[in-house]
């Protein structure tokens, strides 16, 4: 056999498309050619593979070796193909049985000694290998991550010699048994630890129940960050599919991705973060904060301080749950279904309306500050809530009954009603859904219309009020939206300009 095929996987966004490594030995002057438009890193792997094969006392065939990584147009960077390339050469030269390679896929970088080093983005490859029905060979350091794809057979190796002995049937390696090391979910921070702020906690509950985006407006030091960080703990636990999506993103983004598995993410990027850091990008596109917040919460503190262009980009993922990053030749898609919690000060100094009278901001300055936020972005935020400074902590009862566990139970019940009724959370209702599921008795319809007229609210704002009212009714297990729900929803109508 002078031709061998080894299966491996590339990494594009959070996907792991199949790559086959074909190794062919021909007569002629000894040489080693890599084709399939590989990038520099793959060329470097030729040297690593040659050294690893020689240092393991295998025969490096003194023939004309051609290696083809197919398909040609996938990015193939990093050392992840070293192991597949080495196996291809060994199989093509009869040093491991080629038939043993048919049902496996392999990933791993080789050290010059033949030791197998960990690579990034193993989980997406593991999920894809499971779907393809093959066994996955991974570096031992990546085995626990690969084993998150339950049902996948994982062979963990530390050295090329070990793998060759396994494939030759000399020393079979037992499939890796998951250690459960990554399943060490920490508790979310509890709502009960936030003192006072009853109205803001109520808004968090409503946001969680209907998947509504939320904007807190209030002076510094009122606990907006503290409140926002409690939202993940109010949301239903991730199901396995969602947890794997989250873990796959973190697998692609860093080497130690899974210390909070399987938790909903809470991301809190600073307003000075660059566009690519927030939405993703780069020549080899990496996920940004909005993707790292997938299935969790993206908290943008001091919202008006963010680059306006970046904020405009958020509109796409807020609608579609994904972000498409266009590159010169192709596009990379990253998931980005996050719940947005934003916070802003009422004015540039933050103390507008504060009893201390510290605010000296002029109306023009305040207008300019608020004007940094575009109507279309604010339109995607259903709940606008003012957070006031608590007069003094001494007067605030610690336990007002709102802890995360009891709130999460209410949220779960309300969400279940929405899914059974319409298949989506209330925040995602379209016009037809609004008509069907948020119909009002004519007296209430008139009442809402006159309220909107009085407050100069747009039709879109009225729709927002209806969706929130639907969530308030669902929290009470009510079939129909009542006047009280409308009245409370109207309180969340937010800024005059929206
Ligand atoms: Zn001010």
Boltz pocket constraint, residues with backbone or C-beta under 6 A from the ligand:
constraints:
  - pocket:
      binder: B
      contacts: [[A, 347], [A, 348], [A, 349], [A, 350], [A, 351], [A, 352], [A, 359], [A, 360], [A, 361]]
      max_distance: 6.0
